[in-house]
Amino acid sequence: MAPKRKAGQSTVAKAAAAAAPARETRSAARVTRSSAKTSSVNFIELPDSRKIRKSPNKKQKIAEVKGKAKEDSSSEEDEEKEEEEDAEKVLEDSSKPVVIIEHCKQCKSFEKRAIQVKEGLEESDCDVIVKLNPEKPRRGCFEIRQDGGKVFISLLGMKRPFKPMKDLDMDEVISDIITDLSNSS
């Protein structure tokens, strides 16, 4: 156990502490509510925003506006769905071959090559309907196939840097697909 202090030392230590300059910090000038009540500084209390209530009329108006916005957006969505269904029916009715290009969304190089193949097939002489990613694509996949059958190119499960896909000569691929489609027709 530590020895007890003598009575004379405690008064000397107190006097030295009082004579030393007080350390000033940024928070020293800060006034809190409790210190303001005890001191002469007046503390202005702002109204609590939680206590203020809005009139029920405003809430009803907001609900009505939101309801109208939902109805408008749902009618637009319905029109878009109907247009897509009509386009799909036209595609099903036609005797044109449908080519599906499935490309991964992991990297822009997949999309760039898919668009290049799509434009090449659409510009060709044979009438072909080209669809890009009609369903959610697989990861690391670049596949070109005819709807309901023949697979032209299938590169699955590729990892970076996607060397098999980047080694493809896309002009050659497009010409091969066109010849296969013209021979099958």
Backbone as ProteinMPNN parsed JSONL, in Angstrom:
{"seq_chain_A": "MAPKRKAGQSTVAKAAAAAAPARETRSAARVTRSSAKTSSVNFIELPDSRKIRKSPNKKQKIAEVKGKAKEDSSSEEDEEKEEEEDAEKVLEDSSKPVVIIEHCKQCKSFEKRAIQVKEGLEESDCDVIVKLNPEKPRRGCFEIRQDGGKVFISLLGMKRPFKPMKDLDMDEVISDIITDLSNSS", "coords_chain_A": {"N_chain_A": [[0.827, -1.176, 0.0], [0.45, 2.282, -0.697], [2.213, 5.026, 0.832], [0.622, 7.375, 3.043], [-0.357, 10.734, 2.253], [1.071, 13.747, 3.37], [-0.44, 16.38, 5.218], [0.442, 18.985, 4.635], [1.529, 18.924, 2.058], [-0.597, 18.641, 0.282], [-2.007, 21.09, 0.21], [-0.117, 22.75, -0.917], [0.168, 21.628, -3.451], [-2.333, 22.129, -4.459], [-2.339, 24.916, -4.64], [-0.358, 25.339, -6.53], [-1.495, 24.228, -8.784], [-3.636, 25.95, -9.18], [-2.312, 28.297, -9.79], [-1.087, 27.717, -12.209], [-1.409, 28.211, -15.761], [-4.575, 27.713, -17.338], [-5.404, 25.164, -19.597], [-6.371, 25.774, -22.876], [-8.882, 24.629, -24.935], [-10.705, 23.624, -27.938], [-13.217, 22.809, -27.173], [-13.59, 24.103, -24.811], [-14.911, 26.511, -24.896], [-17.426, 25.763, -25.358], [-20.857, 25.58, -24.617], [-23.047, 23.823, -22.701], [-26.396, 22.578, -22.163], [-26.866, 21.988, -19.466], [-24.762, 23.365, -18.193], [-25.435, 25.922, -18.933], [-27.769, 26.446, -17.551], [-26.894, 26.673, -14.938], [-25.088, 28.758, -15.083], [-24.73, 32.257, -16.017], [-25.219, 32.479, -18.691], [-27.493, 32.713, -21.323], [-29.501, 30.233, -22.689], [-30.929, 29.294, -25.646], [-33.655, 27.413, -26.43], [-34.54, 25.449, -29.07], [-37.555, 24.727, -30.926], [-38.815, 21.409, -30.84], [-38.697, 19.341, -33.609], [-40.125, 17.057, -33.847], [-42.428, 17.403, -32.447], [-44.042, 19.031, -33.916], [-46.849, 18.795, -35.897], [-48.133, 17.748, -39.009], [-50.865, 18.86, -40.979], [-53.753, 16.786, -41.472], [-54.866, 17.015, -43.985], [-52.833, 17.561, -45.834], [-51.453, 15.16, -45.816], [-53.365, 13.471, -46.932], [-53.571, 14.586, -49.474], [-51.008, 14.071, -50.474], [-51.051, 11.27, -50.5], [-53.029, 10.849, -52.41], [-51.85, 11.918, -54.707], [-49.633, 10.197, -54.97], [-50.993, 7.802, -55.422], [-52.189, 8.328, -57.919], [-49.893, 8.575, -59.467], [-48.887, 5.98, -59.342], [-50.888, 4.607, -60.714], [-50.625, 5.738, -63.279], [-48.011, 4.925, -63.987], [-48.332, 2.167, -63.951], [-50.116, 1.78, -66.059], [-48.519, 2.563, -68.202], [-46.552, 0.601, -68.07], [-48.09, -1.639, -68.652], [-48.77, -1.12, -71.322], [-46.239, -1.273, -72.519], [-45.627, -3.971, -72.057], [-47.608, -5.186, -73.603], [-46.837, -4.367, -76.166], [-44.372, -5.702, -76.39], [-45.264, -8.351, -76.29], [-46.761, -8.436, -78.651], [-44.722, -8.067, -80.536], [-43.272, -10.413, -80.086], [-45.148, -12.31, -80.93], [-45.301, -11.743, -83.657], [-42.716, -12.444, -84.346], [-42.793, -15.195, -83.829], [-44.685, -16.036, -85.695], [-43.482, -15.585, -88.141], [-41.479, -17.047, -90.747], [-38.823, -16.757, -90.662], [-35.472, -17.539, -89.753], [-34.331, -17.648, -86.348], [-31.727, -16.272, -84.561], [-29.929, -16.616, -81.642], [-27.979, -14.747, -79.514], [-26.044, -15.182, -76.835], [-24.524, -13.463, -74.364], [-22.154, -12.729, -71.824], [-22.488, -10.364, -69.126], [-20.384, -9.488, -67.769], [-18.146, -8.247, -68.783], [-17.326, -5.633, -71.075], [-16.314, -6.448, -73.501], [-17.596, -8.777, -74.304], [-20.174, -7.849, -74.941], [-19.544, -6.064, -76.995], [-18.587, -7.751, -79.051], [-20.859, -9.297, -79.452], [-22.714, -7.421, -80.415], [-21.421, -6.74, -82.753], [-21.624, -9.146, -84.199], [-24.406, -9.299, -84.386], [-25.053, -6.998, -85.948], [-23.676, -7.667, -88.28], [-25.062, -9.97, -89.12], [-27.634, -8.941, -89.541], [-27.18, -7.178, -91.627], [-26.63, -8.879, -93.655], [-27.556, -10.872, -96.607], [-29.381, -12.943, -96.11], [-32.524, -13.361, -94.505], [-32.745, -12.841, -91.21], [-33.618, -13.069, -87.816], [-32.319, -11.573, -85.036], [-31.568, -12.044, -81.671], [-30.471, -10.623, -78.682], [-29.378, -11.84, -75.671], [-32.03, -13.041, -74.667], [-32.807, -14.259, -72.335], [-31.639, -14.418, -68.92], [-28.171, -14.187, -68.981], [-25.517, -16.679, -68.805], [-22.627, -16.867, -66.649], [-19.53, -15.782, -67.887], [-20.001, -16.589, -70.481], [-20.232, -16.977, -73.994], [-22.199, -17.42, -76.537], [-23.501, -18.445, -79.625], [-26.363, -19.346, -81.202], [-28.857, -21.137, -83.082], [-32.33, -20.669, -82.831], [-33.905, -23.241, -81.245], [-32.173, -25.272, -81.94], [-29.328, -25.747, -83.726], [-25.993, -25.064, -82.681], [-23.756, -22.526, -83.161], [-21.407, -21.252, -82.117], [-19.918, -21.927, -79.019], [-18.773, -20.859, -76.154], [-18.112, -21.46, -73.013], [-18.061, -20.728, -69.495], [-15.768, -19.108, -69.34], [-12.822, -17.562, -68.08], [-11.215, -14.551, -66.947], [-8.463, -13.556, -68.932], [-10.367, -13.901, -70.986], [-9.439, -15.237, -73.295], [-10.083, -17.271, -75.334], [-12.361, -16.143, -76.571], [-11.45, -13.654, -77.424], [-9.601, -14.392, -79.291], [-11.071, -15.084, -81.464], [-11.936, -14.563, -84.884], [-14.092, -12.302, -85.811], [-15.321, -11.539, -88.224], [-14.98, -13.791, -89.784], [-16.448, -15.627, -88.294], [-19.023, -14.552, -88.564], [-19.416, -14.836, -91.341], [-19.34, -17.645, -91.532], [-21.646, -18.341, -90.082], [-23.622, -17.183, -91.679], [-23.341, -18.683, -94.061], [-24.008, -21.246, -93.083], [-26.68, -20.773, -92.334], [-27.828, -20.089, -94.825], [-27.461, -22.464, -96.223], [-29.053, -24.229, -94.794], [-31.597, -23.254, -95.282]], "CA_chain_A": [[0.0, 0.0, 0.0], [1.226, 3.513, -0.788], [2.172, 5.817, 2.079], [-0.347, 8.46, 3.056], [0.177, 12.073, 2.018], [1.064, 14.644, 4.523], [-1.412, 17.46, 5.06], [1.088, 20.169, 4.099], [1.787, 18.782, 0.623], [-1.825, 18.753, -0.497], [-2.341, 22.497, 0.015], [0.89, 23.298, -1.832], [-0.149, 21.117, -4.783], [-3.538, 22.832, -4.91], [-1.959, 26.288, -4.966], [0.42, 25.291, -7.777], [-2.441, 23.939, -9.867], [-4.435, 27.15, -9.409], [-1.455, 29.317, -10.378], [-0.722, 27.313, -13.579], [-2.427, 28.652, -16.714], [-5.507, 26.664, -17.758], [-5.238, 24.748, -20.98], [-7.546, 26.128, -23.669], [-9.199, 23.72, -26.041], [-11.871, 24.073, -28.718], [-14.454, 22.521, -26.463], [-13.658, 24.89, -23.585], [-15.885, 27.582, -25.084], [-18.722, 25.145, -25.606], [-21.811, 25.72, -23.53], [-24.076, 22.794, -22.744], [-27.647, 22.988, -21.515], [-26.741, 21.921, -18.005], [-23.9, 24.461, -17.72], [-26.125, 27.182, -19.188], [-28.757, 26.645, -16.496], [-26.203, 27.078, -13.712], [-24.357, 30.007, -15.28], [-25.535, 33.401, -16.427], [-25.398, 32.448, -20.149], [-28.847, 32.328, -21.714], [-29.523, 29.162, -23.671], [-32.203, 29.313, -26.361], [-34.04, 26.068, -26.814], [-35.303, 25.434, -30.314], [-38.685, 23.806, -30.852], [-38.53, 20.057, -31.303], [-39.393, 19.124, -34.878], [-41.015, 15.901, -33.723], [-43.687, 17.816, -31.842], [-44.86, 19.713, -34.916], [-47.611, 17.835, -36.693], [-48.683, 18.274, -40.257], [-52.317, 18.71, -41.031], [-54.126, 15.558, -42.172], [-55.215, 17.31, -45.374], [-51.629, 17.432, -46.646], [-51.167, 13.732, -45.954], [-54.325, 12.916, -47.883], [-53.202, 15.058, -50.807], [-49.813, 13.343, -50.893], [-51.464, 9.907, -50.807], [-53.767, 10.878, -53.668], [-50.883, 12.138, -55.791], [-48.877, 8.958, -55.136], [-51.9, 6.826, -56.027], [-52.32, 8.65, -59.337], [-48.611, 8.276, -60.114], [-48.799, 4.529, -59.48], [-51.806, 4.199, -61.782], [-50.035, 6.15, -64.552], [-46.851, 4.089, -64.3], [-48.787, 0.806, -64.236], [-50.702, 1.753, -67.396], [-47.407, 2.609, -69.143], [-45.925, -0.715, -68.054], [-48.987, -2.547, -69.357], [-48.633, -0.86, -72.75], [-44.953, -1.797, -72.945], [-45.736, -5.428, -72.072], [-48.425, -5.562, -74.756], [-46.018, -4.177, -77.365], [-43.4, -6.788, -76.422], [-45.979, -9.573, -76.639], [-47.083, -8.352, -80.072], [-43.479, -8.281, -81.277], [-42.939, -11.827, -79.976], [-46.078, -13.053, -81.771], [-44.872, -11.543, -85.039], [-41.512, -13.241, -84.529], [-43.171, -16.599, -83.858], [-45.446, -16.309, -86.904], [-42.648, -15.505, -89.33], [-40.706, -18.246, -91.065], [-37.418, -16.389, -90.64], [-34.729, -18.192, -88.667], [-34.007, -16.793, -85.207], [-30.405, -16.532, -84.002], [-29.825, -16.093, -80.286], [-26.611, -14.493, -79.07], [-26.01, -15.065, -75.381], [-23.22, -12.942, -73.946], [-22.031, -12.38, -70.417], [-22.477, -8.929, -68.86], [-19.26, -9.261, -66.884], [-17.148, -7.401, -69.427], [-17.846, -4.99, -72.288], [-15.831, -7.116, -74.713], [-18.654, -9.709, -74.701], [-21.236, -7.08, -75.585], [-19.019, -5.49, -78.222], [-18.564, -8.806, -80.064], [-22.239, -9.701, -79.726], [-23.305, -6.381, -81.273], [-20.765, -6.86, -84.054], [-22.24, -10.295, -84.879], [-25.797, -8.941, -84.683], [-25.08, -6.075, -87.09], [-23.227, -8.406, -89.459], [-26.136, -10.865, -89.567], [-28.764, -8.143, -90.028], [-26.805, -6.574, -92.903], [-26.444, -9.928, -94.67], [-28.663, -11.098, -97.539], [-30.406, -13.847, -95.562], [-33.408, -12.747, -93.512], [-32.511, -13.455, -89.907], [-33.998, -12.295, -86.634], [-31.257, -11.752, -84.053], [-31.927, -11.641, -80.312], [-29.367, -10.572, -77.722], [-29.739, -12.18, -74.29], [-33.46, -13.055, -74.359], [-32.916, -14.692, -70.947], [-30.466, -14.023, -68.143], [-27.02, -14.934, -69.496], [-24.64, -17.382, -67.872], [-21.388, -16.142, -66.387], [-18.401, -16.166, -68.724], [-20.564, -17.308, -71.622], [-20.453, -16.328, -75.283], [-22.773, -18.493, -77.335], [-24.35, -18.065, -80.751], [-27.103, -20.552, -81.588], [-30.123, -20.951, -83.776], [-33.421, -20.997, -81.917], [-34.448, -24.578, -81.403], [-31.298, -26.292, -82.49], [-27.908, -25.723, -84.017], [-25.117, -24.152, -81.958], [-22.662, -22.095, -84.021], [-20.243, -21.065, -81.248], [-20.256, -22.067, -77.606], [-17.644, -20.661, -75.25], [-18.749, -21.413, -71.696], [-17.24, -20.714, -68.292], [-14.469, -18.463, -69.55], [-12.315, -16.69, -67.026], [-10.388, -13.475, -67.484], [-8.743, -12.436, -69.826], [-11.289, -14.329, -72.042], [-8.591, -15.46, -74.463], [-10.746, -17.965, -76.455], [-13.274, -15.24, -77.269], [-10.688, -12.579, -78.061], [-8.872, -14.96, -80.417], [-11.996, -15.303, -82.592], [-12.036, -13.586, -85.965], [-15.543, -12.131, -85.846], [-15.78, -11.519, -89.612], [-15.032, -15.191, -90.21], [-17.573, -16.23, -87.576], [-20.252, -14.06, -89.192], [-19.558, -15.465, -92.662], [-19.683, -19.053, -91.308], [-23.055, -18.416, -89.66], [-24.445, -16.862, -92.855], [-23.335, -19.832, -94.964], [-24.804, -22.311, -92.461], [-28.107, -20.424, -92.414], [-28.279, -20.158, -96.218], [-27.497, -23.885, -96.62], [-30.178, -24.908, -94.122], [-32.884, -22.753, -95.776]], "C_chain_A": [[0.876, 1.245, 0.0], [1.137, 4.292, 0.508], [1.207, 6.982, 1.948], [0.344, 9.793, 2.849], [0.135, 12.869, 3.304], [0.148, 15.811, 4.228], [-0.805, 18.69, 4.419], [1.297, 20.099, 2.593], [0.54, 18.992, -0.205], [-2.203, 20.199, -0.744], [-1.37, 23.157, -0.942], [0.565, 22.876, -3.261], [-1.377, 21.832, -5.346], [-3.204, 24.243, -5.342], [-1.192, 26.333, -6.274], [-0.508, 25.045, -8.965], [-3.271, 25.167, -10.191], [-3.611, 28.222, -10.09], [-1.087, 28.987, -11.827], [-1.818, 27.764, -14.549], [-3.283, 27.472, -17.168], [-5.313, 26.378, -19.242], [-6.496, 25.068, -21.756], [-7.704, 25.156, -24.823], [-10.402, 24.259, -26.787], [-13.177, 23.854, -27.97], [-14.593, 23.329, -25.179], [-14.718, 25.978, -23.7], [-17.301, 27.037, -25.278], [-19.619, 25.24, -24.379], [-22.876, 24.643, -23.703], [-25.32, 23.289, -22.027], [-27.514, 23.006, -20.0], [-25.848, 23.044, -17.468], [-24.578, 25.81, -17.944], [-27.147, 27.474, -18.094], [-28.086, 27.143, -15.217], [-25.482, 28.403, -13.873], [-25.307, 31.105, -15.755], [-25.79, 33.42, -17.943], [-26.815, 31.97, -20.46], [-28.775, 31.297, -22.839], [-30.896, 29.144, -24.319], [-32.517, 27.9, -26.812], [-34.943, 26.148, -28.041], [-36.469, 24.469, -30.189], [-38.309, 22.454, -31.452], [-39.358, 19.771, -32.55], [-40.345, 17.94, -34.802], [-42.379, 16.298, -33.166], [-44.618, 18.473, -32.855], [-45.554, 18.669, -35.782], [-48.156, 18.512, -37.94], [-50.184, 18.036, -40.264], [-52.679, 17.463, -41.833], [-54.474, 15.814, -43.638], [-54.002, 17.145, -46.289], [-51.288, 15.966, -46.872], [-52.101, 13.097, -46.979], [-53.978, 13.328, -49.305], [-52.0, 14.305, -51.336], [-50.184, 11.921, -51.288], [-52.203, 9.85, -52.144], [-52.823, 11.044, -54.851], [-50.074, 10.87, -56.042], [-49.728, 7.886, -55.8], [-52.058, 7.055, -57.515], [-51.036, 8.309, -60.084], [-48.453, 6.777, -60.321], [-49.69, 4.042, -60.61], [-51.227, 4.542, -63.149], [-48.889, 5.231, -64.943], [-47.29, 2.667, -64.626], [-49.412, 0.73, -65.622], [-49.609, 1.807, -68.466], [-46.716, 1.258, -69.224], [-46.781, -1.722, -68.81], [-48.86, -2.369, -70.869], [-47.325, -1.425, -73.285], [-44.993, -3.318, -73.032], [-46.533, -5.897, -73.285], [-47.629, -5.431, -76.047], [-44.99, -5.297, -77.506], [-44.065, -8.098, -76.827], [-46.339, -9.586, -78.124], [-45.849, -8.623, -80.921], [-43.081, -9.757, -81.241], [-43.865, -12.672, -80.848], [-45.7, -12.938, -83.238], [-43.643, -12.396, -85.325], [-41.842, -14.722, -84.639], [-43.874, -16.954, -85.162], [-44.553, -16.341, -88.137], [-41.847, -16.786, -89.511], [-39.211, -17.958, -91.082], [-36.712, -17.14, -89.512], [-34.357, -17.175, -87.584], [-32.652, -17.225, -84.661], [-30.335, -15.842, -82.647], [-28.354, -15.948, -79.942], [-26.669, -14.266, -77.567], [-24.608, -14.611, -74.987], [-23.265, -12.509, -72.503], [-21.989, -10.86, -70.254], [-21.303, -8.538, -67.967], [-18.273, -8.255, -67.465], [-17.731, -6.844, -70.721], [-17.4, -5.685, -73.563], [-16.844, -8.152, -75.209], [-19.712, -8.966, -75.501], [-20.777, -6.52, -76.921], [-19.027, -6.521, -79.342], [-19.977, -9.261, -80.428], [-22.918, -8.697, -80.653], [-22.708, -6.447, -82.661], [-21.376, -8.014, -84.854], [-23.668, -9.951, -85.276], [-25.879, -8.034, -85.901], [-24.665, -6.775, -88.372], [-24.312, -9.314, -90.01], [-27.314, -10.08, -90.138], [-28.451, -7.5, -91.373], [-26.686, -7.602, -94.022], [-27.702, -10.092, -95.517], [-29.761, -11.969, -96.942], [-31.218, -13.123, -94.49], [-33.284, -13.507, -92.197], [-32.993, -12.499, -88.824], [-32.96, -12.603, -85.565], [-31.728, -11.218, -82.703], [-30.675, -11.68, -79.447], [-29.905, -10.835, -76.324], [-31.253, -12.155, -74.041], [-33.735, -13.5, -72.928], [-31.661, -14.249, -70.217], [-29.267, -14.863, -68.592], [-26.223, -15.629, -68.394], [-23.332, -16.605, -67.721], [-20.267, -16.692, -67.263], [-18.817, -16.889, -69.984], [-20.619, -16.413, -72.847], [-20.907, -17.435, -76.216], [-23.667, -17.916, -78.415], [-25.024, -19.346, -81.218], [-28.371, -20.174, -82.334], [-31.227, -21.394, -82.825], [-33.946, -22.382, -82.232], [-33.454, -25.579, -81.963], [-29.83, -25.972, -82.534], [-27.143, -24.642, -83.225], [-23.934, -23.813, -82.861], [-21.363, -21.954, -83.233], [-20.707, -21.195, -79.808], [-18.969, -21.987, -76.786], [-18.233, -20.45, -73.855], [-17.712, -21.385, -70.582], [-15.862, -20.105, -68.493], [-14.107, -17.599, -68.351], [-11.446, -15.631, -67.678], [-9.04, -14.021, -67.889], [-9.58, -12.831, -71.05], [-10.554, -14.549, -73.365], [-9.304, -16.193, -75.589], [-11.667, -17.047, -77.257], [-12.495, -14.165, -78.028], [-9.877, -13.087, -79.248], [-9.759, -15.172, -81.639], [-11.877, -14.18, -83.618], [-13.529, -13.422, -86.237], [-16.079, -12.084, -87.275], [-15.912, -12.938, -90.153], [-16.215, -15.905, -89.564], [-18.887, -15.829, -88.238], [-20.466, -14.732, -90.544], [-19.912, -16.949, -92.535], [-21.151, -19.215, -90.929], [-23.965, -18.149, -90.856], [-24.482, -18.045, -93.816], [-24.13, -20.992, -94.383], [-26.295, -22.029, -92.562], [-28.629, -20.519, -93.855], [-28.341, -21.593, -96.713], [-28.689, -24.597, -96.0], [-31.526, -24.449, -94.669], [-33.306, -23.362, -97.047]], "O_chain_A": [[1.932, 1.259, 0.632], [0.125, 4.238, 1.207], [1.004, 7.509, 0.854], [1.503, 9.962, 3.229], [-0.712, 12.677, 4.176], [-0.013, 16.184, 3.066], [-1.513, 19.393, 3.698], [1.244, 21.128, 1.919], [0.638, 19.492, -1.325], [-2.685, 20.514, -1.832], [-1.762, 24.039, -1.707], [0.675, 23.683, -4.184], [-1.457, 22.106, -6.543], [-3.75, 24.72, -6.337], [-1.358, 27.272, -7.053], [-0.305, 25.613, -10.038], [-3.582, 25.409, -11.357], [-4.146, 28.989, -10.891], [-0.801, 29.9, -12.602], [-3.003, 27.712, -14.221], [-2.777, 26.367, -17.36], [-5.081, 27.292, -20.032], [-7.588, 24.677, -21.344], [-6.768, 24.904, -25.582], [-11.045, 25.215, -26.351], [-14.126, 24.625, -28.118], [-15.628, 23.245, -24.517], [-15.355, 26.33, -22.707], [-18.259, 27.806, -25.351], [-19.184, 25.006, -23.252], [-23.528, 24.571, -24.745], [-25.283, 24.318, -21.353], [-27.991, 23.925, -19.335], [-26.134, 23.612, -16.414], [-24.311, 26.755, -17.202], [-27.366, 28.635, -17.749], [-28.663, 27.954, -14.493], [-25.28, 29.111, -12.886], [-26.516, 30.902, -15.875], [-26.507, 34.294, -18.428], [-27.274, 30.958, -19.931], [-28.06, 31.488, -23.822], [-31.909, 28.998, -23.636], [-31.716, 27.27, -27.503], [-35.97, 26.827, -28.038], [-36.393, 23.498, -29.436], [-37.579, 22.375, -32.441], [-40.578, 19.941, -32.546], [-41.271, 17.833, -35.606], [-43.371, 15.604, -33.391], [-45.836, 18.474, -32.677], [-44.911, 17.772, -36.328], [-48.574, 19.669, -37.925], [-50.688, 17.114, -39.624], [-51.975, 17.121, -42.783], [-54.379, 14.897, -44.454], [-54.135, 16.641, -47.404], [-50.887, 15.57, -47.966], [-51.674, 12.281, -47.796], [-54.076, 12.524, -50.233], [-51.964, 13.936, -52.51], [-49.693, 11.411, -52.295], [-52.022, 8.909, -52.917], [-52.984, 10.385, -55.878], [-49.847, 10.5, -57.194], [-49.237, 7.141, -56.649], [-52.063, 6.104, -58.297], [-51.084, 7.811, -61.208], [-47.944, 6.344, -61.354], [-49.298, 3.163, -61.378], [-51.319, 3.742, -64.08], [-48.797, 4.804, -66.094], [-46.691, 2.021, -65.486], [-49.257, -0.283, -66.305], [-49.74, 1.178, -69.516], [-46.335, 0.812, -70.307], [-46.251, -2.568, -69.53], [-48.843, -3.35, -71.612], [-47.295, -1.993, -74.376], [-44.454, -3.898, -73.975], [-46.176, -6.888, -73.922], [-47.73, -6.285, -76.928], [-44.756, -5.789, -78.609], [-43.506, -8.867, -77.609], [-46.236, -10.622, -78.781], [-45.93, -9.335, -81.922], [-42.608, -10.297, -82.241], [-43.419, -13.65, -81.446], [-45.768, -13.918, -83.98], [-43.526, -12.997, -86.393], [-41.245, -15.432, -85.447], [-43.685, -18.052, -85.685], [-44.849, -17.064, -89.089], [-41.575, -17.51, -88.553], [-38.417, -18.815, -91.471], [-37.287, -17.35, -88.444], [-34.104, -16.004, -87.869], [-32.447, -18.395, -84.337], [-30.636, -14.656, -82.516], [-27.579, -16.897, -80.06], [-27.257, -13.297, -77.089], [-23.626, -15.304, -75.252], [-24.272, -11.993, -72.017], [-21.512, -10.152, -71.141], [-21.229, -7.413, -67.473], [-17.639, -7.5, -66.727], [-18.533, -7.503, -71.383], [-18.039, -5.53, -74.604], [-16.943, -8.381, -76.414], [-20.099, -9.388, -76.591], [-21.546, -6.505, -77.882], [-19.428, -6.211, -80.464], [-20.251, -9.575, -81.587], [-23.623, -9.092, -81.581], [-23.411, -6.232, -83.649], [-21.62, -7.875, -86.052], [-24.098, -10.275, -86.383], [-26.69, -8.275, -86.796], [-25.23, -6.515, -89.434], [-24.473, -9.424, -91.226], [-27.927, -10.509, -91.115], [-29.357, -7.294, -92.182], [-26.644, -7.243, -95.199], [-28.759, -9.543, -95.208], [-30.94, -11.765, -97.23], [-30.675, -12.375, -93.678], [-33.673, -14.67, -92.097], [-32.8, -11.286, -88.908], [-32.744, -13.767, -85.224], [-32.219, -10.094, -82.601], [-29.916, -12.648, -79.476], [-30.792, -10.124, -75.852], [-31.721, -11.319, -73.268], [-34.775, -13.162, -72.364], [-30.72, -13.757, -70.84], [-29.327, -16.092, -68.589], [-26.248, -15.231, -67.229], [-22.984, -15.787, -68.572], [-20.078, -17.903, -67.369], [-18.067, -17.716, -70.503], [-21.0, -15.245, -72.763], [-20.115, -18.278, -76.635], [-24.479, -17.024, -78.166], [-24.355, -20.312, -81.584], [-28.878, -19.057, -82.231], [-31.075, -22.379, -82.101], [-34.378, -22.658, -83.352], [-33.861, -26.646, -82.422], [-29.16, -25.93, -81.502], [-27.574, -23.494, -83.115], [-23.194, -24.704, -83.279], [-20.329, -22.484, -83.642], [-21.742, -20.653, -79.42], [-18.184, -22.935, -76.74], [-18.784, -19.39, -73.558], [-16.625, -21.948, -70.712], [-14.892, -20.545, -67.876], [-14.963, -16.995, -67.706], [-10.996, -15.789, -68.813], [-8.522, -14.904, -67.206], [-9.507, -12.146, -72.071], [-11.002, -14.098, -74.419], [-9.154, -15.781, -76.739], [-11.746, -17.159, -78.48], [-12.853, -13.814, -79.152], [-9.503, -12.303, -80.121], [-9.253, -15.416, -82.735], [-11.737, -13.008, -83.268], [-14.156, -14.302, -86.825], [-17.192, -12.548, -87.519], [-16.849, -13.245, -90.891], [-16.901, -16.694, -90.213], [-19.762, -16.669, -88.448], [-21.58, -15.151, -90.858], [-20.693, -17.466, -93.334], [-21.82, -20.131, -91.407], [-24.978, -18.828, -91.021], [-25.547, -18.379, -94.336], [-24.859, -21.661, -95.116], [-27.086, -22.931, -92.84], [-29.748, -20.979, -94.078], [-29.19, -21.916, -97.544], [-29.273, -25.481, -96.627], [-32.513, -25.174, -94.54], [-34.37, -23.028, -97.569]]}, "name": "protein", "num_of_chains": 1, "seq": "MAPKRKAGQSTVAKAAAAAAPARETRSAARVTRSSAKTSSVNFIELPDSRKIRKSPNKKQKIAEVKGKAKEDSSSEEDEEKEEEEDAEKVLEDSSKPVVIIEHCKQCKSFEKRAIQVKEGLEESDCDVIVKLNPEKPRRGCFEIRQDGGKVFISLLGMKRPFKPMKDLDMDEVISDIITDLSNSS"}
